[in-house]
């Protein structure tokens, strides 16, 4: 599995959004940066959770797909 490489500009843009959402309260820049980084790293997992599990081919036994496992973990 490949690791997503975030650009500092992406993190900074989301951190700024968090700053604005909090009412421009100063003193939380590091917290905003870490929160933004975390949220952006989680985007692929959230997209995976939105997918439908693949159909089970005829003659195969049903096992849980990665999509179902992610959906369960997101509950």
PDB file of N, CA, C and O in Angstrom:
ATOM      1  N   UNK A   1       0.853  -1.179   0.000  1.00  0.00           N
ATOM      2  CA  UNK A   1       0.000   0.000   0.000  1.00  0.00           C
ATOM      3  C   UNK A   1       0.899   1.242   0.000  1.00  0.00           C
ATOM      4  O   UNK A   1       1.876   1.306   0.745  1.00  0.00           O
ATOM      5  N   UNK A   2       0.572   2.193  -0.812  1.00  0.00           N
ATOM      6  CA  UNK A   2       1.377   3.406  -0.880  1.00  0.00           C
ATOM      7  C   UNK A   2       0.933   4.408   0.168  1.00  0.00           C
ATOM      8  O   UNK A   2      -0.241   4.478   0.532  1.00  0.00           O
ATOM      9  N   UNK A   3       1.890   5.177   0.642  1.00  0.00           N
ATOM     10  CA  UNK A   3       1.581   6.196   1.631  1.00  0.00           C
ATOM     11  C   UNK A   3       1.317   7.510   0.901  1.00  0.00           C
ATOM     12  O   UNK A   3       2.034   7.867  -0.034  1.00  0.00           O
ATOM     13  N   UNK A   4       0.292   8.216   1.333  1.00  0.00           N
ATOM     14  CA  UNK A   4      -0.048   9.484   0.711  1.00  0.00           C
ATOM     15  C   UNK A   4       0.926  10.546   1.200  1.00  0.00           C
ATOM     16  O   UNK A   4       1.157  10.685   2.402  1.00  0.00           O
ATOM     17  N   UNK A   5       1.491  11.287   0.268  1.00  0.00           N
ATOM     18  CA  UNK A   5       2.403  12.372   0.619  1.00  0.00           C
ATOM     19  C   UNK A   5       1.648  13.682   0.506  1.00  0.00           C
ATOM     20  O   UNK A   5       1.241  14.088  -0.582  1.00  0.00           O
ATOM     21  N   UNK A   6       1.468  14.331   1.631  1.00  0.00           N
ATOM     22  CA  UNK A   6       0.741  15.593   1.664  1.00  0.00           C
ATOM     23  C   UNK A   6       1.692  16.743   1.422  1.00  0.00           C
ATOM     24  O   UNK A   6       2.827  16.740   1.900  1.00  0.00           O
ATOM     25  N   UNK A   7       1.224  17.721   0.681  1.00  0.00           N
ATOM     26  CA  UNK A   7       2.007  18.927   0.459  1.00  0.00           C
ATOM     27  C   UNK A   7       1.744  19.906   1.594  1.00  0.00           C
ATOM     28  O   UNK A   7       0.616  20.007   2.077  1.00  0.00           O
ATOM     29  N   UNK A   8       2.765  20.620   2.020  1.00  0.00           N
ATOM     30  CA  UNK A   8       2.569  21.611   3.085  1.00  0.00           C
ATOM     31  C   UNK A   8       1.470  22.622   2.753  1.00  0.00           C
ATOM     32  O   UNK A   8       0.784  23.108   3.653  1.00  0.00           O
ATOM     33  N   UNK A   9       1.299  22.939   1.473  1.00  0.00           N
ATOM     34  CA  UNK A   9       0.268  23.883   1.066  1.00  0.00           C
ATOM     35  C   UNK A   9      -1.130  23.335   1.350  1.00  0.00           C
ATOM     36  O   UNK A   9      -2.027  24.088   1.728  1.00  0.00           O
ATOM     37  N   UNK A  10      -1.316  22.016   1.168  1.00  0.00           N
ATOM     38  CA  UNK A  10      -2.605  21.388   1.445  1.00  0.00           C
ATOM     39  C   UNK A  10      -2.914  21.458   2.946  1.00  0.00           C
ATOM     40  O   UNK A  10      -4.027  21.786   3.357  1.00  0.00           O
ATOM     41  N   UNK A  11      -1.908  21.142   3.734  1.00  0.00           N
ATOM     42  CA  UNK A  11      -2.094  21.160   5.187  1.00  0.00           C
ATOM     43  C   UNK A  11      -2.362  22.585   5.659  1.00  0.00           C
ATOM     44  O   UNK A  11      -3.250  22.817   6.479  1.00  0.00           O
ATOM     45  N   UNK A  12      -1.597  23.530   5.142  1.00  0.00           N
ATOM     46  CA  UNK A  12      -1.763  24.928   5.544  1.00  0.00           C
ATOM     47  C   UNK A  12      -3.157  25.446   5.197  1.00  0.00           C
ATOM     48  O   UNK A  12      -3.759  26.180   5.981  1.00  0.00           O
ATOM     49  N   UNK A  13      -3.671  25.069   4.029  1.00  0.00           N
ATOM     50  CA  UNK A  13      -5.001  25.525   3.619  1.00  0.00           C
ATOM     51  C   UNK A  13      -6.075  24.981   4.564  1.00  0.00           C
ATOM     52  O   UNK A  13      -6.981  25.714   4.961  1.00  0.00           O
ATOM     53  N   UNK A  14      -5.978  23.711   4.921  1.00  0.00           N
ATOM     54  CA  UNK A  14      -6.970  23.138   5.844  1.00  0.00           C
ATOM     55  C   UNK A  14      -6.799  23.716   7.247  1.00  0.00           C
ATOM     56  O   UNK A  14      -7.789  23.980   7.929  1.00  0.00           O
ATOM     57  N   UNK A  15      -5.560  23.914   7.684  1.00  0.00           N
ATOM     58  CA  UNK A  15      -5.308  24.508   9.002  1.00  0.00           C
ATOM     59  C   UNK A  15      -5.913  25.910   9.068  1.00  0.00           C
ATOM     60  O   UNK A  15      -6.456  26.305  10.100  1.00  0.00           O
ATOM     61  N   UNK A  16      -5.823  26.654   7.978  1.00  0.00           N
ATOM     62  CA  UNK A  16      -6.411  27.994   7.939  1.00  0.00           C
ATOM     63  C   UNK A  16      -7.936  27.914   8.035  1.00  0.00           C
ATOM     64  O   UNK A  16      -8.565  28.734   8.704  1.00  0.00           O
ATOM     65  N   UNK A  17      -8.525  26.923   7.365  1.00  0.00           N
ATOM     66  CA  UNK A  17      -9.980  26.729   7.470  1.00  0.00           C
ATOM     67  C   UNK A  17     -10.380  26.454   8.916  1.00  0.00           C
ATOM     68  O   UNK A  17     -11.378  26.989   9.399  1.00  0.00           O
ATOM     69  N   UNK A  18      -9.615  25.632   9.596  1.00  0.00           N
ATOM     70  CA  UNK A  18      -9.903  25.327  11.006  1.00  0.00           C
ATOM     71  C   UNK A  18      -9.812  26.591  11.856  1.00  0.00           C
ATOM     72  O   UNK A  18     -10.637  26.817  12.741  1.00  0.00           O
ATOM     73  N   UNK A  19      -8.799  27.411  11.578  1.00  0.00           N
ATOM     74  CA  UNK A  19      -8.622  28.688  12.284  1.00  0.00           C
ATOM     75  C   UNK A  19      -9.848  29.577  12.089  1.00  0.00           C
ATOM     76  O   UNK A  19     -10.343  30.177  13.043  1.00  0.00           O
ATOM     77  N   UNK A  20     -10.333  29.659  10.856  1.00  0.00           N
ATOM     78  CA  UNK A  20     -11.509  30.473  10.570  1.00  0.00           C
ATOM     79  C   UNK A  20     -12.758  29.904  11.235  1.00  0.00           C
ATOM     80  O   UNK A  20     -13.575  30.653  11.770  1.00  0.00           O
ATOM     81  N   UNK A  21     -12.907  28.578  11.203  1.00  0.00           N
ATOM     82  CA  UNK A  21     -14.069  27.934  11.809  1.00  0.00           C
ATOM     83  C   UNK A  21     -14.118  28.161  13.318  1.00  0.00           C
ATOM     84  O   UNK A  21     -15.201  28.184  13.903  1.00  0.00           O
ATOM     85  N   UNK A  22     -12.972  28.327  13.944  1.00  0.00           N
ATOM     86  CA  UNK A  22     -12.903  28.551  15.378  1.00  0.00           C
ATOM     87  C   UNK A  22     -13.088  30.023  15.719  1.00  0.00           C
ATOM     88  O   UNK A  22     -13.020  30.392  16.891  1.00  0.00           O
ATOM     89  N   UNK A  23     -13.316  30.853  14.742  1.00  0.00           N
ATOM     90  CA  UNK A  23     -13.542  32.267  14.990  1.00  0.00           C
ATOM     91  C   UNK A  23     -12.257  33.078  15.081  1.00  0.00           C
ATOM     92  O   UNK A  23     -12.199  34.090  15.780  1.00  0.00           O
ATOM     93  N   UNK A  24     -11.233  32.628  14.374  1.00  0.00           N
ATOM     94  CA  UNK A  24      -9.944  33.332  14.309  1.00  0.00           C
ATOM     95  C   UNK A  24      -9.285  33.510  15.673  1.00  0.00           C
ATOM     96  O   UNK A  24      -8.642  34.524  15.944  1.00  0.00           O
ATOM     97  N   UNK A  25      -9.460  32.509  16.515  1.00  0.00           N
ATOM     98  CA  UNK A  25      -8.829  32.530  17.834  1.00  0.00           C
ATOM     99  C   UNK A  25      -7.356  32.174  17.679  1.00  0.00           C
ATOM    100  O   UNK A  25      -7.020  31.135  17.110  1.00  0.00           O
ATOM    101  N   UNK A  26      -6.484  33.030  18.183  1.00  0.00           N
ATOM    102  CA  UNK A  26      -5.040  32.808  18.060  1.00  0.00           C
ATOM    103  C   UNK A  26      -4.537  31.812  19.100  1.00  0.00           C
ATOM    104  O   UNK A  26      -5.197  31.544  20.104  1.00  0.00           O
ATOM    105  N   UNK A  27      -3.357  31.275  18.831  1.00  0.00           N
ATOM    106  CA  UNK A  27      -2.699  30.393  19.783  1.00  0.00           C
ATOM    107  C   UNK A  27      -2.937  28.917  19.565  1.00  0.00           C
ATOM    108  O   UNK A  27      -2.550  28.102  20.403  1.00  0.00           O
ATOM    109  N   UNK A  28      -3.567  28.552  18.453  1.00  0.00           N
ATOM    110  CA  UNK A  28      -3.859  27.142  18.182  1.00  0.00           C
ATOM    111  C   UNK A  28      -3.250  26.693  16.855  1.00  0.00           C
ATOM    112  O   UNK A  28      -3.708  25.714  16.265  1.00  0.00           O
ATOM    113  N   UNK A  29      -2.237  27.389  16.389  1.00  0.00           N
ATOM    114  CA  UNK A  29      -1.685  27.088  15.075  1.00  0.00           C
ATOM    115  C   UNK A  29      -1.122  25.666  14.989  1.00  0.00           C
ATOM    116  O   UNK A  29      -1.333  24.983  13.987  1.00  0.00           O
ATOM    117  N   UNK A  30      -0.423  25.220  16.006  1.00  0.00           N
ATOM    118  CA  UNK A  30       0.134  23.869  15.989  1.00  0.00           C
ATOM    119  C   UNK A  30      -0.985  22.823  16.021  1.00  0.00           C
ATOM    120  O   UNK A  30      -0.941  21.832  15.291  1.00  0.00           O
ATOM    121  N   UNK A  31      -1.990  23.055  16.879  1.00  0.00           N
ATOM    122  CA  UNK A  31      -3.139  22.146  16.939  1.00  0.00           C
ATOM    123  C   UNK A  31      -3.859  22.082  15.599  1.00  0.00           C
ATOM    124  O   UNK A  31      -4.240  21.004  15.142  1.00  0.00           O
ATOM    125  N   UNK A  32      -4.045  23.240  14.972  1.00  0.00           N
ATOM    126  CA  UNK A  32      -4.715  23.289  13.668  1.00  0.00           C
ATOM    127  C   UNK A  32      -3.914  22.523  12.617  1.00  0.00           C
ATOM    128  O   UNK A  32      -4.484  21.804  11.797  1.00  0.00           O
ATOM    129  N   UNK A  33      -2.599  22.678  12.645  1.00  0.00           N
ATOM    130  CA  UNK A  33      -1.731  21.996  11.676  1.00  0.00           C
ATOM    131  C   UNK A  33      -1.856  20.479  11.834  1.00  0.00           C
ATOM    132  O   UNK A  33      -2.031  19.759  10.851  1.00  0.00           O
ATOM    133  N   UNK A  34      -1.766  20.006  13.065  1.00  0.00           N
ATOM    134  CA  UNK A  34      -1.858  18.561  13.307  1.00  0.00           C
ATOM    135  C   UNK A  34      -3.238  18.021  12.948  1.00  0.00           C
ATOM    136  O   UNK A  34      -3.351  16.937  12.376  1.00  0.00           O
ATOM    137  N   UNK A  35      -4.280  18.766  13.278  1.00  0.00           N
ATOM    138  CA  UNK A  35      -5.643  18.340  12.938  1.00  0.00           C
ATOM    139  C   UNK A  35      -5.818  18.287  11.422  1.00  0.00           C
ATOM    140  O   UNK A  35      -6.394  17.336  10.893  1.00  0.00           O
ATOM    141  N   UNK A  36      -5.327  19.295  10.733  1.00  0.00           N
ATOM    142  CA  UNK A  36      -5.427  19.333   9.269  1.00  0.00           C
ATOM    143  C   UNK A  36      -4.681  18.156   8.643  1.00  0.00           C
ATOM    144  O   UNK A  36      -5.187  17.508   7.726  1.00  0.00           O
ATOM    145  N   UNK A  37      -3.501  17.890   9.134  1.00  0.00           N
ATOM    146  CA  UNK A  37      -2.703  16.778   8.619  1.00  0.00           C
ATOM    147  C   UNK A  37      -3.431  15.451   8.832  1.00  0.00           C
ATOM    148  O   UNK A  37      -3.481  14.613   7.932  1.00  0.00           O
ATOM    149  N   UNK A  38      -3.990  15.267  10.013  1.00  0.00           N
ATOM    150  CA  UNK A  38      -4.731  14.047  10.321  1.00  0.00           C
ATOM    151  C   UNK A  38      -5.941  13.890   9.395  1.00  0.00           C
ATOM    152  O   UNK A  38      -6.156  12.820   8.825  1.00  0.00           O
ATOM    153  N   UNK A  39      -6.721  14.948   9.250  1.00  0.00           N
ATOM    154  CA  UNK A  39      -7.917  14.884   8.408  1.00  0.00           C
ATOM    155  C   UNK A  39      -7.569  14.541   6.968  1.00  0.00           C
ATOM    156  O   UNK A  39      -8.237  13.717   6.343  1.00  0.00           O
ATOM    157  N   UNK A  40      -6.538  15.163   6.449  1.00  0.00           N
ATOM    158  CA  UNK A  40      -6.160  14.919   5.060  1.00  0.00           C
ATOM    159  C   UNK A  40      -5.624  13.504   4.858  1.00  0.00           C
ATOM    160  O   UNK A  40      -5.827  12.908   3.800  1.00  0.00           O
ATOM    161  N   UNK A  41      -4.947  12.970   5.858  1.00  0.00           N
ATOM    162  CA  UNK A  41      -4.449  11.597   5.755  1.00  0.00           C
ATOM    163  C   UNK A  41      -5.590  10.593   5.805  1.00  0.00           C
ATOM    164  O   UNK A  41      -5.457   9.492   5.271  1.00  0.00           O
ATOM    165  N   UNK A  42      -6.714  10.947   6.437  1.00  0.00           N
ATOM    166  CA  UNK A  42      -7.849  10.050   6.571  1.00  0.00           C
ATOM    167  C   UNK A  42      -8.772  10.063   5.365  1.00  0.00           C
ATOM    168  O   UNK A  42      -9.649   9.204   5.267  1.00  0.00           O
ATOM    169  N   UNK A  43      -8.609  11.000   4.448  1.00  0.00           N
ATOM    170  CA  UNK A  43      -9.515  11.094   3.299  1.00  0.00           C
ATOM    171  C   UNK A  43      -9.613   9.800   2.497  1.00  0.00           C
ATOM    172  O   UNK A  43     -10.724   9.398   2.151  1.00  0.00           O
ATOM    173  N   UNK A  44      -8.491   9.119   2.180  1.00  0.00           N
ATOM    174  CA  UNK A  44      -8.641   7.867   1.415  1.00  0.00           C
ATOM    175  C   UNK A  44      -9.463   6.815   2.155  1.00  0.00           C
ATOM    176  O   UNK A  44     -10.204   6.063   1.523  1.00  0.00           O
ATOM    177  N   UNK A  45      -9.347   6.748   3.472  1.00  0.00           N
ATOM    178  CA  UNK A  45     -10.112   5.782   4.258  1.00  0.00           C
ATOM    179  C   UNK A  45     -11.596   6.129   4.201  1.00  0.00           C
ATOM    180  O   UNK A  45     -12.437   5.240   4.067  1.00  0.00           O
ATOM    181  N   UNK A  46     -11.919   7.406   4.300  1.00  0.00           N
ATOM    182  CA  UNK A  46     -13.330   7.820   4.227  1.00  0.00           C
ATOM    183  C   UNK A  46     -13.927   7.496   2.865  1.00  0.00           C
ATOM    184  O   UNK A  46     -15.072   7.053   2.778  1.00  0.00           O
ATOM    185  N   UNK A  47     -13.154   7.714   1.798  1.00  0.00           N
ATOM    186  CA  UNK A  47     -13.641   7.404   0.448  1.00  0.00           C
ATOM    187  C   UNK A  47     -13.874   5.904   0.301  1.00  0.00           C
ATOM    188  O   UNK A  47     -14.845   5.484  -0.329  1.00  0.00           O
ATOM    189  N   UNK A  48     -12.995   5.107   0.874  1.00  0.00           N
ATOM    190  CA  UNK A  48     -13.144   3.660   0.818  1.00  0.00           C
ATOM    191  C   UNK A  48     -14.404   3.226   1.547  1.00  0.00           C
ATOM    192  O   UNK A  48     -15.099   2.313   1.101  1.00  0.00           O
ATOM    193  N   UNK A  49     -14.698   3.873   2.661  1.00  0.00           N
ATOM    194  CA  UNK A  49     -15.888   3.523   3.446  1.00  0.00           C
ATOM    195  C   UNK A  49     -17.181   3.840   2.697  1.00  0.00           C
ATOM    196  O   UNK A  49     -18.224   3.261   3.000  1.00  0.00           O
ATOM    197  N   UNK A  50     -17.128   4.740   1.733  1.00  0.00           N
ATOM    198  CA  UNK A  50     -18.323   5.109   0.967  1.00  0.00           C
ATOM    199  C   UNK A  50     -18.624   4.134  -0.167  1.00  0.00           C
ATOM    200  O   UNK A  50     -19.717   4.169  -0.732  1.00  0.00           O
ATOM    201  N   UNK A  51     -17.685   3.275  -0.505  1.00  0.00           N
ATOM    202  CA  UNK A  51     -17.859   2.342  -1.615  1.00  0.00           C
ATOM    203  C   UNK A  51     -18.761   1.182  -1.227  1.00  0.00           C
ATOM    204  O   UNK A  51     -18.935   0.881  -0.046  1.00  0.00           O
ATOM    205  N   UNK A  52     -19.328   0.542  -2.229  1.00  0.00           N
ATOM    206  CA  UNK A  52     -20.127  -0.658  -2.020  1.00  0.00           C
ATOM    207  C   UNK A  52     -19.191  -1.866  -2.085  1.00  0.00           C
ATOM    208  O   UNK A  52     -18.280  -1.900  -2.912  1.00  0.00           O
ATOM    209  N   UNK A  53     -19.410  -2.853  -1.220  1.00  0.00           N
ATOM    210  CA  UNK A  53     -18.589  -4.071  -1.288  1.00  0.00           C
ATOM    211  C   UNK A  53     -18.783  -4.768  -2.635  1.00  0.00           C
ATOM    212  O   UNK A  53     -19.863  -4.697  -3.220  1.00  0.00           O
ATOM    213  N   UNK A  54     -17.755  -5.433  -3.121  1.00  0.00           N
ATOM    214  CA  UNK A  54     -17.882  -6.125  -4.408  1.00  0.00           C
ATOM    215  C   UNK A  54     -18.814  -7.325  -4.294  1.00  0.00           C
ATOM    216  O   UNK A  54     -18.948  -7.908  -3.218  1.00  0.00           O
ATOM    217  N   UNK A  55     -19.460  -7.697  -5.398  1.00  0.00           N
ATOM    218  CA  UNK A  55     -20.346  -8.863  -5.354  1.00  0.00           C
ATOM    219  C   UNK A  55     -19.526 -10.144  -5.166  1.00  0.00           C
ATOM    220  O   UNK A  55     -18.358 -10.212  -5.551  1.00  0.00           O
ATOM    221  N   UNK A  56     -20.154 -11.144  -4.574  1.00  0.00           N
ATOM    222  CA  UNK A  56     -19.497 -12.430  -4.365  1.00  0.00           C
ATOM    223  C   UNK A  56     -19.694 -13.281  -5.608  1.00  0.00           C
ATOM    224  O   UNK A  56     -20.831 -13.523  -6.014  1.00  0.00           O
ATOM    225  N   UNK A  57     -18.602 -13.744  -6.225  1.00  0.00           N
ATOM    226  CA  UNK A  57     -18.758 -14.609  -7.404  1.00  0.00           C
ATOM    227  C   UNK A  57     -19.473 -15.908  -7.046  1.00  0.00           C
ATOM    228  O   UNK A  57     -19.355 -16.411  -5.929  1.00  0.00           O
ATOM    229  N   UNK A  58     -20.215 -16.437  -8.011  1.00  0.00           N
ATOM    230  CA  UNK A  58     -20.939 -17.689  -7.785  1.00  0.00           C
ATOM    231  C   UNK A  58     -19.962 -18.795  -7.451  1.00  0.00           C
ATOM    232  O   UNK A  58     -18.905 -18.919  -8.070  1.00  0.00           O
ATOM    233  N   UNK A  59     -20.323 -19.592  -6.471  1.00  0.00           N
ATOM    234  CA  UNK A  59     -19.487 -20.716  -6.084  1.00  0.00           C
ATOM    235  C   UNK A  59     -18.441 -20.370  -5.032  1.00  0.00           C
ATOM    236  O   UNK A  59     -17.750 -21.259  -4.533  1.00  0.00           O
ATOM    237  N   UNK A  60     -18.317 -19.110  -4.695  1.00  0.00           N
ATOM    238  CA  UNK A  60     -17.346 -18.683  -3.681  1.00  0.00           C
ATOM    239  C   UNK A  60     -18.065 -18.464  -2.360  1.00  0.00           C
ATOM    240  O   UNK A  60     -19.241 -18.102  -2.336  1.00  0.00           O
ATOM    241  N   UNK A  61     -17.358 -18.682  -1.273  1.00  0.00           N
ATOM    242  CA  UNK A  61     -17.947 -18.400   0.037  1.00  0.00           C
ATOM    243  C   UNK A  61     -17.760 -16.923   0.343  1.00  0.00           C
ATOM    244  O   UNK A  61     -16.814 -16.278  -0.108  1.00  0.00           O
ATOM    245  N   UNK A  62     -18.686 -16.424   1.115  1.00  0.00           N
ATOM    246  CA  UNK A  62     -18.683 -14.990   1.463  1.00  0.00           C
ATOM    247  C   UNK A  62     -17.629 -14.729   2.531  1.00  0.00           C
ATOM    248  O   UNK A  62     -17.637 -15.356   3.590  1.00  0.00           O
ATOM    249  N   UNK A  63     -16.724 -13.804   2.247  1.00  0.00           N
ATOM    250  CA  UNK A  63     -15.778 -13.318   3.255  1.00  0.00           C
ATOM    251  C   UNK A  63     -15.865 -11.800   3.254  1.00  0.00           C
ATOM    252  O   UNK A  63     -16.316 -11.198   2.279  1.00  0.00           O
ATOM    253  N   UNK A  64     -15.442 -11.198   4.325  1.00  0.00           N
ATOM    254  CA  UNK A  64     -15.561  -9.744   4.443  1.00  0.00           C
ATOM    255  C   UNK A  64     -14.520  -9.064   3.561  1.00  0.00           C
ATOM    256  O   UNK A  64     -13.343  -9.424   3.579  1.00  0.00           O
ATOM    257  N   UNK A  65     -14.961  -8.094   2.804  1.00  0.00           N
ATOM    258  CA  UNK A  65     -14.050  -7.334   1.958  1.00  0.00           C
ATOM    259  C   UNK A  65     -13.392  -6.231   2.785  1.00  0.00           C
ATOM    260  O   UNK A  65     -13.844  -5.915   3.886  1.00  0.00           O
ATOM    261  N   UNK A  66     -12.336  -5.657   2.251  1.00  0.00           N
ATOM    262  CA  UNK A  66     -11.671  -4.540   2.933  1.00  0.00           C
ATOM    263  C   UNK A  66     -12.635  -3.375   3.098  1.00  0.00           C
ATOM    264  O   UNK A  66     -12.554  -2.640   4.082  1.00  0.00           O
ATOM    265  N   UNK A  67     -13.531  -3.201   2.162  1.00  0.00           N
ATOM    266  CA  UNK A  67     -14.518  -2.123   2.249  1.00  0.00           C
ATOM    267  C   UNK A  67     -15.426  -2.332   3.456  1.00  0.00           C
ATOM    268  O   UNK A  67     -15.704  -1.389   4.197  1.00  0.00           O
ATOM    269  N   UNK A  68     -15.887  -3.558   3.652  1.00  0.00           N
ATOM    270  CA  UNK A  68     -16.739  -3.842   4.802  1.00  0.00           C
ATOM    271  C   UNK A  68     -15.984  -3.671   6.120  1.00  0.00           C
ATOM    272  O   UNK A  68     -16.556  -3.204   7.105  1.00  0.00           O
ATOM    273  N   UNK A  69     -14.719  -4.043   6.143  1.00  0.00           N
ATOM    274  CA  UNK A  69     -13.917  -3.880   7.346  1.00  0.00           C
ATOM    275  C   UNK A  69     -13.731  -2.397   7.683  1.00  0.00           C
ATOM    276  O   UNK A  69     -13.817  -2.006   8.848  1.00  0.00           O
ATOM    277  N   UNK A  70     -13.477  -1.577   6.664  1.00  0.00           N
ATOM    278  CA  UNK A  70     -13.317  -0.138   6.894  1.00  0.00           C
ATOM    279  C   UNK A  70     -14.636   0.471   7.358  1.00  0.00           C
ATOM    280  O   UNK A  70     -14.657   1.298   8.270  1.00  0.00           O
ATOM    281  N   UNK A  71     -15.732   0.060   6.730  1.00  0.00           N
ATOM    282  CA  UNK A  71     -17.038   0.590   7.134  1.00  0.00           C
ATOM    283  C   UNK A  71     -17.349   0.247   8.580  1.00  0.00           C
ATOM    284  O   UNK A  71     -17.883   1.078   9.314  1.00  0.00           O
ATOM    285  N   UNK A  72     -17.022  -0.961   8.995  1.00  0.00           N
ATOM    286  CA  UNK A  72     -17.235  -1.369  10.385  1.00  0.00           C
ATOM    287  C   UNK A  72     -16.375  -0.541  11.324  1.00  0.00           C
ATOM    288  O   UNK A  72     -16.838  -0.122  12.385  1.00  0.00           O
ATOM    289  N   UNK A  73     -15.148  -0.308  10.950  1.00  0.00           N
ATOM    290  CA  UNK A  73     -14.226   0.471  11.789  1.00  0.00           C
ATOM    291  C   UNK A  73     -14.660   1.927  11.908  1.00  0.00           C
ATOM    292  O   UNK A  73     -14.364   2.579  12.909  1.00  0.00           O
ATOM    293  N   UNK A  74     -15.355   2.441  10.901  1.00  0.00           N
ATOM    294  CA  UNK A  74     -15.766   3.850  10.907  1.00  0.00           C
ATOM    295  C   UNK A  74     -17.008   4.077  11.749  1.00  0.00           C
ATOM    296  O   UNK A  74     -17.360   5.227  12.010  1.00  0.00           O
ATOM    297  N   UNK A  75     -17.689   3.016  12.186  1.00  0.00           N
ATOM    298  CA  UNK A  75     -18.909   3.185  12.990  1.00  0.00           C
ATOM    299  C   UNK A  75     -18.618   3.701  14.364  1.00  0.00           C
ATOM    300  O   UNK A  75     -19.537   3.895  15.159  1.00  0.00           O
TER     301      UNK A  75
END
